[in-house]
């Protein structure tokens, strides 16, 4: 066989191998995307089923008088009755535990679900964008509540280290209730994964401007000046490695988190001013520029 025919045959084999590999990769990518779509649909339904448990959890932190509580009146009345009975001093420990079961189970169910989704995200099975699709801005704006449920932040509802408004009944029931509620946050590893998830959800809400400009700016300032943004990226990198997530997944999530350390121009006006105060602007050092996110991202690599 002549050298030219050998060369043609070799090129043909190489081309066939390339197209075969490309085809296999395309099929694998398509299957991966379909798996994520199916998983996303399942998780959205699961979160919808936990809606009442989520409202119960919010009530235990903020109480029925909170402006942003979306619990219906029946659930608020149930909470008031529950707290009054706990505070009466007439219940034995066993009776108190039985009465508290629906509230404790609600918190445990919500925290457990957060932990499951966090694991999927850190393994790269669900993107940051799709994690946000599951929870939306409602959960993003309740970061403090989630941290209190995990016992990662002093409670502002029951007596603690920070000022709070609570009824006499809640004051009386507070110590017992806090002791019961803390079990939801007893697993340090799960807590860390959930904190990662909360950071990721917030960053996507900031990117989409599903928050007020002043909220985005305040969070960006804290993350930049107090180092919490850097700690969040380091935590993502560590947990991705721990859970077997790929290096690429780790980089994607760390890049995603930089969205919460910059402020984009308002989508309506195209400027860096606040809707409620047109004469006030976002500080220059927080405004997004071509290289600012990259410099934030690169300093922790």
C-alpha positions as CSV (number, residue, x, y, z in Angstrom):
1,X,0.0,0.0,0.0
2,X,1.4,3.4,-1.0
3,X,2.2,6.0,1.6
4,X,-0.5,8.3,0.4
5,X,-3.2,5.6,0.9
6,X,-1.8,4.8,4.4
7,X,-2.0,8.5,5.3
8,X,-5.6,8.8,4.0
9,X,-6.6,5.7,6.0
10,X,-4.9,7.0,9.1
11,X,-6.7,10.4,8.7
12,X,-10.0,8.6,8.2
13,X,-9.6,6.5,11.3
14,X,-8.6,9.6,13.3
15,X,-11.6,11.5,12.0
16,X,-14.0,8.6,12.8
17,X,-12.5,8.4,16.3
18,X,-13.0,12.1,16.8
19,X,-16.6,12.1,15.7
20,X,-17.3,9.0,17.8
21,X,-15.8,10.6,20.9
22,X,-17.7,13.8,20.2
23,X,-20.9,11.8,19.8
24,X,-20.4,9.9,23.0
25,X,-19.6,13.1,24.9
26,X,-22.7,14.8,23.5
27,X,-24.9,11.9,24.6
28,X,-23.3,11.9,28.0
29,X,-23.9,15.7,28.3
30,X,-27.5,15.3,27.2
31,X,-28.1,12.5,29.7
32,X,-26.5,14.6,32.5
33,X,-28.8,17.5,31.7
34,X,-31.9,15.3,31.6
35,X,-30.9,13.9,34.9
36,X,-30.6,17.3,36.4
37,X,-33.9,18.4,35.0
38,X,-35.6,15.4,36.4
39,X,-33.9,15.9,39.8
40,X,-34.8,19.5,39.8
41,X,-38.5,18.8,39.1
42,X,-38.6,16.3,42.0
43,X,-36.9,18.7,44.4
44,X,-39.2,21.5,43.5
45,X,-42.2,19.3,44.3
46,X,-40.6,18.2,47.6
47,X,-40.0,21.8,48.6
48,X,-43.6,22.7,47.7
49,X,-44.7,19.8,50.0
50,X,-42.6,21.3,52.8
51,X,-44.3,24.8,52.5
52,X,-46.2,24.4,55.7
53,X,-43.2,23.1,57.6
54,X,-41.2,26.1,56.3
55,X,-43.9,28.5,57.6
56,X,-43.8,26.6,61.0
57,X,-40.0,27.1,61.1
58,X,-40.3,30.8,60.4
59,X,-42.9,31.2,63.2
60,X,-40.6,29.5,65.7
61,X,-37.9,32.1,64.9
62,X,-39.9,35.3,64.3
63,X,-43.3,34.6,65.8
64,X,-46.7,35.4,64.3
65,X,-46.4,39.1,64.6
66,X,-43.5,39.3,62.0
67,X,-44.4,41.4,59.0
68,X,-42.8,39.0,56.6
69,X,-44.4,35.9,58.0
70,X,-46.7,34.3,55.4
71,X,-48.2,31.7,57.7
72,X,-52.0,31.6,57.6
73,X,-54.1,32.7,60.6
74,X,-54.9,29.1,61.7
75,X,-51.2,28.3,62.0
76,X,-50.5,31.5,63.9
77,X,-53.3,30.7,66.3
78,X,-51.9,27.2,66.7
79,X,-48.5,28.7,67.5
80,X,-49.9,31.1,70.1
81,X,-51.8,28.2,71.8
82,X,-48.7,26.1,71.8
83,X,-46.5,28.7,73.4
84,X,-49.2,29.5,76.0
85,X,-49.5,25.9,77.0
86,X,-45.7,25.5,77.3
87,X,-45.5,28.7,79.4
88,X,-48.4,27.6,81.7
89,X,-46.1,25.3,83.7
90,X,-48.8,22.6,83.8
91,X,-47.2,20.2,81.4
92,X,-44.8,17.4,82.2
93,X,-41.7,17.1,80.1
94,X,-43.2,14.2,78.2
95,X,-46.4,16.2,77.5
96,X,-44.3,19.2,76.4
97,X,-42.4,17.0,74.0
98,X,-45.5,15.5,72.5
99,X,-47.0,19.0,72.1
100,X,-43.8,20.3,70.4
101,X,-43.5,17.3,68.0
102,X,-45.2,19.0,65.0
103,X,-42.9,22.1,65.4
104,X,-39.7,20.1,66.0
105,X,-40.5,17.8,63.1
106,X,-41.2,20.7,60.8
107,X,-37.8,22.2,61.6
108,X,-36.0,18.9,61.2
109,X,-37.7,18.3,57.8
110,X,-36.7,21.7,56.5
111,X,-33.1,21.5,57.7
112,X,-32.8,18.0,56.3
113,X,-34.0,19.1,52.9
114,X,-31.6,22.0,52.9
115,X,-28.8,19.6,53.6
116,X,-29.8,17.2,50.8
117,X,-30.0,20.0,48.2
118,X,-26.7,21.4,49.4
119,X,-25.0,18.1,48.9
120,X,-26.3,17.9,45.3
121,X,-25.0,21.4,44.6
122,X,-21.6,20.7,46.0
123,X,-21.3,17.5,44.1
124,X,-22.2,19.3,40.9
125,X,-25.4,17.4,40.3
126,X,-27.4,20.6,40.5
127,X,-26.2,24.0,39.3
128,X,-26.3,27.1,41.5
129,X,-28.9,28.6,39.1
130,X,-31.2,25.6,39.5
131,X,-30.7,25.5,43.3
132,X,-32.1,29.1,43.2
133,X,-35.0,27.9,41.1
134,X,-36.0,25.6,43.9
135,X,-35.9,28.1,46.7
136,X,-36.1,31.6,45.2
137,X,-35.7,35.0,46.8
138,X,-37.9,34.0,49.8
139,X,-35.3,31.7,51.2
140,X,-32.4,34.0,50.1
141,X,-33.8,36.8,52.2
142,X,-34.2,34.6,55.2
143,X,-30.6,33.7,55.7
144,X,-30.7,34.9,59.3
145,X,-33.7,32.5,60.0
146,X,-31.9,29.6,58.5
147,X,-28.8,30.3,60.6
148,X,-30.9,30.5,63.7
149,X,-32.5,27.2,62.9
150,X,-29.0,25.7,62.7
151,X,-28.1,27.4,66.0
152,X,-25.4,29.3,64.1
153,X,-26.6,32.7,65.1
154,X,-28.2,34.0,68.4
155,X,-31.9,34.0,68.3
156,X,-33.7,37.3,68.0
157,X,-37.0,35.9,69.1
158,X,-36.4,34.2,72.4
159,X,-34.1,35.6,75.2
160,X,-30.5,35.7,74.0
161,X,-27.6,37.9,73.4
162,X,-29.4,40.5,71.3
163,X,-32.5,42.7,71.9
164,X,-35.8,41.2,70.8
165,X,-39.5,41.7,71.2
166,X,-41.3,38.6,72.6
167,X,-44.4,38.0,74.8
168,X,-44.3,37.0,78.4
169,X,-45.4,33.5,77.4
170,X,-42.6,33.2,74.9
171,X,-40.1,34.4,77.5
172,X,-41.3,31.7,79.9
173,X,-41.2,29.0,77.2
174,X,-38.0,30.2,75.6
175,X,-35.4,28.3,77.4
176,X,-37.2,24.9,77.0
177,X,-37.9,25.6,73.4
178,X,-34.4,26.7,72.5
179,X,-33.1,23.4,74.1
180,X,-35.5,21.4,71.8
181,X,-34.8,23.4,68.7
182,X,-31.1,23.2,68.9
183,X,-31.2,19.5,67.9
184,X,-31.8,20.5,64.3
185,X,-28.4,22.1,64.1
186,X,-26.5,19.4,66.0
187,X,-24.5,18.1,63.0
188,X,-21.7,20.4,62.2
189,X,-21.0,18.9,58.8
190,X,-24.5,19.4,57.6
191,X,-24.6,22.9,59.0
192,X,-21.5,23.8,56.9
193,X,-23.1,22.4,53.8
194,X,-26.3,24.4,54.4
195,X,-24.4,27.6,55.0
196,X,-22.7,27.0,51.6
197,X,-26.1,26.6,50.0
198,X,-27.4,29.8,51.6
199,X,-24.4,31.8,50.4
200,X,-24.9,30.4,46.9
201,X,-28.7,31.2,46.9
202,X,-27.9,34.7,48.1
203,X,-25.3,35.2,45.3
204,X,-27.8,34.2,42.6
205,X,-30.5,36.5,44.1
206,X,-27.9,39.4,44.0
207,X,-27.0,38.6,40.4
208,X,-30.6,38.6,39.3
209,X,-31.4,41.7,41.5
210,X,-34.2,39.9,43.3
211,X,-33.2,41.9,46.3
212,X,-33.3,45.6,47.1
213,X,-30.2,47.5,46.0
214,X,-29.4,48.5,49.6
215,X,-29.5,44.9,50.7
216,X,-27.1,43.8,47.9
217,X,-24.8,46.7,48.8
218,X,-24.9,46.0,52.6
219,X,-24.1,42.3,52.1
220,X,-21.3,43.1,49.6
221,X,-19.7,45.5,52.0
222,X,-19.7,43.0,54.9
223,X,-18.4,40.2,52.7
224,X,-15.6,42.4,51.3
225,X,-14.5,44.2,54.5
226,X,-15.0,41.4,57.1
227,X,-13.7,38.6,54.9
228,X,-16.9,36.5,55.0
229,X,-16.9,36.3,51.2
230,X,-13.4,34.8,51.2
231,X,-14.4,32.4,54.0
232,X,-17.4,31.3,52.0
233,X,-15.3,30.5,48.9
234,X,-12.8,28.6,51.0
235,X,-15.6,26.6,52.6
236,X,-17.0,25.7,49.2
237,X,-13.6,24.6,48.0
238,X,-13.1,22.4,51.1
239,X,-16.6,20.8,51.0
240,X,-16.5,20.2,47.2
241,X,-13.3,18.2,47.8
242,X,-14.8,16.4,50.8
243,X,-18.0,15.4,48.9
244,X,-16.2,14.3,45.8
245,X,-17.2,17.2,43.6
246,X,-15.0,18.0,40.7
247,X,-12.4,20.8,40.6
248,X,-14.4,22.4,37.9
249,X,-17.6,22.4,40.1
250,X,-15.6,24.0,42.9
251,X,-14.3,26.8,40.6
252,X,-17.8,27.4,39.2
253,X,-19.3,27.8,42.7
254,X,-16.5,30.0,43.9
255,X,-17.0,32.2,40.8
256,X,-20.7,32.2,41.5
257,X,-20.2,33.5,45.0
258,X,-18.4,36.6,43.7
259,X,-21.8,37.9,42.6
260,X,-22.6,38.7,46.2
261,X,-19.5,41.0,46.5
262,X,-20.3,43.4,43.7
263,X,-23.3,45.6,42.8
264,X,-24.7,45.7,39.3
265,X,-26.5,48.7,37.8
266,X,-30.2,48.7,38.4
267,X,-32.0,46.8,35.7
268,X,-34.7,49.4,35.3
269,X,-32.6,52.6,35.3
270,X,-29.2,51.2,34.3
271,X,-27.6,53.3,37.0
272,X,-26.1,52.7,40.5
273,X,-28.8,54.7,42.4
274,X,-31.4,53.6,44.8
275,X,-35.1,53.6,43.8
276,X,-36.1,55.1,47.1
277,X,-33.4,57.8,47.0
278,X,-32.3,58.9,43.5
279,X,-29.8,61.2,45.0
280,X,-27.8,58.4,46.7
281,X,-25.5,56.1,44.8
282,X,-23.8,52.8,45.4
283,X,-20.1,53.4,46.5
284,X,-17.6,53.2,43.6
285,X,-15.6,50.4,45.2
286,X,-18.6,48.0,45.1
287,X,-19.7,48.6,41.6
288,X,-19.1,45.8,39.2
289,X,-16.4,46.3,36.6
290,X,-14.7,44.1,34.0
291,X,-12.0,43.0,36.3
292,X,-13.4,43.4,39.8
293,X,-15.1,40.0,40.1
294,X,-12.0,38.3,38.6
295,X,-9.7,40.0,41.2
296,X,-12.0,38.9,44.0
297,X,-12.1,35.3,42.6
298,X,-8.4,35.0,42.0
299,X,-7.1,36.2,45.4
300,X,-8.2,32.9,47.1
301,X,-7.0,30.5,44.5
